[in-house]
Amino acid sequence: MKVLFVSAECTPLAKVGGLADVVGSLPLALAKLGVDVRIALPYYGFLGQLPKSEEPVWTGSAMFQRLEIYESHLPESDIPLYLVGHPAFANDRIYGSEDEAWRFTLFSRTVAEFIWRGGWDPQVLHCHDWHTALLPLWMRAMPVMTVYTIHNLAYQGPPLAGFRSFVDVPYDTGAWNPMAAGIIHSDAITTVSPTYAREICSPEYGERLDGLLRAQGGRLTGILNGINTDALDPATDKYLPVNFDAASLELRVENKLALQRELGLEVNPYRMLVGIVSRLVDQKGFDLLAPLWDIWMNNSAAQVVVLGSGDPFYEFLFRGAAERYPERVRAFLRYDGALSQRIYGGADLFLMPSRFEPCGIGQMIALRYGAVPLVRKTGGLADTVHFHNPIDEEGNGFLFDRYEPQSLLAMLFRSEEAFRYRDYWQRLQLRGMQADLSWKVSAGRYLDLYGQLVARIG
Ligand SMILES: Nc1ncnc2c1ncn2[C@@H]1O[C@H](COP(=O)(O)OP(=O)(O)O[C@H]2O[C@H](CO)[C@@H](O)[C@H](O)[C@H]2O)[C@@H](O)[C@H]1O
């Protein structure tokens, strides 16, 4: 089975959020199942140090531009990586400029040309999010089956009118935006959890595409994300001051104390330390915290550390809280891979109150690292976090349902109360740490799906 992943992000090379985690780890699990899987990624300027072929393995043109594709490998693996090179990518940003639509259309179109002209002949082209959503349309005349994975329905890409000005997209495709084009023209649509697959067929979560999604019937399935449990392992993580695992959980507190020291907070094992690692955007639900700071801080002993960047509204919200409660709240408004690991490995509670969440990687890393998740019961959060029942000792975290500040506040108090009972809390941590969060099951589901699609072309 030959499969080409096409994506704007890929861990550990180019990451903004969870898309990178999936594209950098699912191929490793597929390769273990015998799939010849490769990845195509823009050759971003910050990848200059990555070893690659001296000469391009393919040279051609797309959208009146000359492009070169170099071959490299996903670090610490044998997985071939095609780096799509053009001056438009040779800078230090992944997203965030007015040429975004043009850049990613150029990227996708180059991959289409590469396949059309025999650069490689995958049986399945696995496209991710709006950046690569026109590929299924362009592949229609090829004996290549396409899978389109929706990591986030909220980002649908610029309107098609913009695309028409720089690349031919037939008028009768019915595709009025890139996300819709991916949905309509792919051979199979997946999203990253079973609950989100159901939710997006409703007006509440469908981002105005729910009608189109409902019409797809069985073509849309939800396959739960996994994480790379080899790379994300508290027993070997080089960013943690002290390594630990389920058998040595008592060592974990050293990471918490080191983190409190690093943050300049009171160093005290009995104060609950709440961690947040997130893109700061509407999706993540932090507006729920806005009216809660005073009542929360005045009625609890919790400390809070937030690591994230994004929308200025949320940056302002957290910066303001850190200024008002300098003894209790710390805000780091940036991307920082090393600090994120120290938070997962040191915080007691991991907060993710998302308005919607296709799957969520953050809560899975938290579970693996013994930080108990407090999440809203939606999307993949509802599929991975199960309510802590102290009587029967079941569940691995805390959930609230209604999207309202009071519900979140109640759960913050409840979790802090649970934190006082050390033995219960440790068993709660252990249930999270011992769960299988790897790709083992879900990679098998993707392989089955590829097999069914390829069987159609014989
Ligand atoms: N400031 C920062 N510094 C360091 N690391 C940071 C960071 N901000 C975020 N991260 C990291 O980025 C990742 C976030 O992944 P999530 O899946 O939780 O959300 P995201 O919305 O980006 O992903 C989207 O795609 C994924 C993949 O399918 C879905 O799980 C998800 O629901 C969907 O919204 C985590 O690995 C987290 O540690």
The ligand as a Gaussian input file, in Angstrom:
#p B3LYP/6-31G(d) Opt

LIG

0 1
 N        2.062000      27.809000      22.990000
 C        2.340000      26.530000      22.788000
 N        3.587000      26.046000      23.027000
 C        3.883000      24.741000      22.828000
 N        3.003000      23.818000      22.374000
 C        1.768000      24.250000      22.109000
 C        1.359000      25.595000      22.301000
 N        0.055000      25.714000      21.956000
 C       -0.348000      24.487000      21.569000
 N        0.676000      23.605000      21.668000
 C        0.652000      22.172000      21.316000
 O       -0.127000      22.059000      20.112000
 C       -0.938000      20.889000      20.198000
 C       -2.397000      21.294000      20.229000
 O       -3.142000      20.274000      19.720000
 P       -4.716000      20.118000      19.919000
 O       -5.096000      18.909000      19.187000
 O       -5.014000      20.074000      21.366000
 O       -5.370000      21.426000      19.299000
 P       -5.400000      22.162000      17.828000
 O       -6.618000      23.013000      17.899000
 O       -4.122000      22.832000      17.570000
 O       -5.582000      20.987000      16.762000
 C       -6.601000      20.693000      15.780000
 O       -6.171000      19.479000      15.129000
 C       -5.955000      18.409000      16.041000
 C       -5.395000      17.236000      15.250000
 O       -6.366000      16.514000      14.597000
 C       -7.211000      18.063000      16.808000
 O       -6.878000      17.126000      17.807000
 C       -7.809000      19.314000      17.453000
 O       -9.039000      19.009000      18.085000
 C       -7.971000      20.389000      16.397000
 O       -8.558000      21.568000      16.932000
 C       -0.517000      20.144000      21.443000
 O        0.537000      19.252000      21.110000
 C       -0.001000      21.279000      22.345000
 O        0.927000      20.821000      23.285000

